[in-house]
């Protein structure tokens, strides 16, 4: 009789330890992640993975690898965001063909399709660069969890341009 009772207690204890084990594991997984130095990781903003949806703004994200000088990395991320904005808006710019014809005539360029295409591409790039100069930085994210060997993190920058 005692052996039968002892087997029931053993099953009960195993059940209790299993429950506590699951509770411990689930509490560990829900806590915030920390880097290799034990510092809490900055939460990754949603715009790093998916650009905000806005009818009045064009968004782009720039990224820069970690650098020994964090300010240099931040400036590189800003530049990359603006370059991405320029690439995005180049596809949206419409060029007035009369401007192309005037440019070709003014500069004495032979009016053939290759020259015309080059002129259009240059005008689009020039207009995109002018537009991007008016861009703004909306947000900056420092990734302090994916550090390089020297302990530096990368920067992400969200830039926008009003339509």
C-alpha positions as CSV (number, residue, x, y, z in Angstrom):
1,X,0.0,0.0,0.0
2,X,2.8,2.4,0.8
3,X,4.6,1.6,-2.4
4,X,1.4,2.4,-4.4
5,X,1.0,5.7,-2.5
6,X,4.7,6.6,-3.0
7,X,4.3,6.0,-6.8
8,X,1.5,8.6,-6.8
9,X,3.5,11.2,-5.0
10,X,6.4,10.6,-7.4
11,X,4.1,11.2,-10.4
12,X,2.7,14.3,-8.7
13,X,6.2,15.6,-8.0
14,X,7.3,15.0,-11.6
15,X,4.1,16.8,-12.8
16,X,4.8,19.8,-10.6
17,X,8.5,20.0,-11.7
18,X,7.4,19.8,-15.3
19,X,5.0,22.6,-14.9
20,X,7.6,24.8,-13.2
21,X,10.1,23.9,-15.9
22,X,7.7,25.1,-18.6
23,X,6.9,28.2,-16.7
24,X,10.6,29.0,-16.3
25,X,11.4,28.4,-20.0
26,X,8.4,30.5,-21.1
27,X,9.4,33.4,-18.8
28,X,13.0,33.3,-20.2
29,X,11.8,33.5,-23.8
30,X,9.4,36.4,-23.2
31,X,12.1,38.6,-21.6
32,X,13.8,41.2,-23.7
33,X,17.0,40.1,-25.5
34,X,20.4,41.3,-24.3
35,X,23.6,41.7,-26.2
36,X,26.8,39.8,-25.4
37,X,27.6,42.4,-22.7
38,X,24.3,42.0,-21.0
39,X,22.8,45.3,-22.2
40,X,19.2,45.2,-23.3
41,X,18.7,45.3,-27.0
42,X,17.0,48.4,-28.6
43,X,13.6,47.3,-29.9
44,X,13.7,47.2,-33.7
45,X,11.2,49.7,-35.2
46,X,8.7,48.4,-37.8
47,X,10.0,50.8,-40.5
48,X,13.3,48.8,-40.6
49,X,11.5,45.9,-42.2
50,X,8.6,47.7,-43.9
51,X,8.4,51.3,-45.0
52,X,5.5,53.5,-43.6
53,X,2.6,53.9,-46.0
54,X,1.9,57.6,-46.7
55,X,0.2,59.4,-49.5
56,X,2.0,62.6,-48.8
57,X,5.6,61.3,-48.3
58,X,8.1,59.0,-50.1
59,X,10.1,57.0,-47.6
60,X,13.5,55.2,-47.8
61,X,15.7,53.4,-45.3
62,X,19.5,53.7,-45.2
63,X,21.8,51.3,-43.4
64,X,25.4,51.6,-42.4
65,X,27.8,49.0,-41.1
66,X,29.3,49.6,-37.7
67,X,32.3,51.8,-37.6
68,X,35.0,52.7,-35.0
69,X,33.5,56.2,-35.0
70,X,29.7,55.9,-34.5
71,X,29.0,59.4,-35.9
72,X,30.7,58.3,-39.2
73,X,28.4,55.3,-39.3
74,X,25.4,57.5,-38.6
75,X,26.3,59.9,-41.4
76,X,26.8,57.0,-43.8
77,X,23.3,55.7,-43.0
78,X,21.8,59.1,-43.6
79,X,23.6,59.3,-47.0
80,X,22.4,55.8,-47.9
81,X,18.8,56.7,-47.1
82,X,19.1,59.8,-49.3
83,X,20.6,57.8,-52.1
84,X,17.8,55.3,-51.8
85,X,15.3,58.2,-51.9
86,X,17.0,59.5,-55.1
87,X,16.7,56.0,-56.7
88,X,13.0,55.8,-55.8
89,X,12.1,59.2,-57.1
90,X,14.0,58.9,-60.3
91,X,11.5,56.3,-61.5
92,X,8.7,58.8,-60.6
93,X,10.0,61.9,-62.4
94,X,8.5,62.8,-65.7
95,X,10.7,64.8,-68.0
96,X,9.3,67.4,-70.4
97,X,10.6,66.3,-73.8
98,X,10.7,70.0,-74.8
99,X,13.4,70.6,-72.2
100,X,15.4,67.7,-73.7
101,X,15.1,69.1,-77.2
102,X,16.1,72.6,-76.0
103,X,19.1,71.1,-74.2
104,X,20.3,69.2,-77.2
105,X,19.9,72.2,-79.4
106,X,21.6,74.6,-76.9
107,X,24.6,72.3,-76.5
108,X,24.9,71.4,-80.2
109,X,24.5,67.7,-79.5
110,X,23.6,65.5,-82.4
111,X,19.9,64.7,-82.1
112,X,19.8,60.9,-82.1
113,X,18.1,58.5,-79.8
114,X,21.3,57.6,-77.8
115,X,22.1,61.3,-77.0
116,X,18.4,61.9,-76.2
117,X,18.4,59.0,-73.7
118,X,21.6,60.2,-72.1
119,X,20.2,63.8,-71.8
120,X,17.0,62.5,-70.3
121,X,18.9,60.3,-67.8
122,X,21.1,63.3,-66.8
123,X,18.1,65.6,-66.4
124,X,16.3,63.0,-64.2
125,X,19.3,62.5,-62.0
126,X,19.8,66.3,-61.7
127,X,16.2,66.8,-60.7
128,X,16.3,63.9,-58.2
129,X,19.4,65.3,-56.5
130,X,17.7,68.7,-56.2
131,X,14.6,67.1,-54.7
132,X,16.6,64.9,-52.3
133,X,18.3,68.0,-50.8
134,X,14.9,68.8,-49.3
135,X,14.6,65.4,-47.7
136,X,14.3,65.0,-43.9
137,X,15.4,62.4,-41.4
138,X,12.4,61.1,-39.5
139,X,13.9,58.4,-37.3
140,X,17.2,56.8,-36.4
141,X,17.7,53.3,-35.0
142,X,20.9,52.0,-33.5
143,X,21.2,48.2,-33.5
144,X,23.0,47.5,-30.3
145,X,22.4,43.7,-30.4
146,X,24.1,42.8,-33.7
147,X,27.6,44.1,-32.8
148,X,30.8,43.6,-34.6
149,X,33.9,42.2,-33.0
150,X,34.8,45.6,-31.5
151,X,31.4,46.0,-29.9
152,X,29.9,48.6,-32.4
153,X,26.4,48.4,-33.8
154,X,24.9,49.4,-37.1
155,X,22.6,52.4,-37.8
156,X,19.4,52.5,-39.7
157,X,17.9,55.8,-40.8
158,X,14.4,56.6,-42.1
159,X,14.3,59.5,-44.5
160,X,11.4,61.0,-46.3
161,X,10.6,63.5,-49.0
162,X,7.2,65.3,-49.3
163,X,5.4,64.6,-52.5
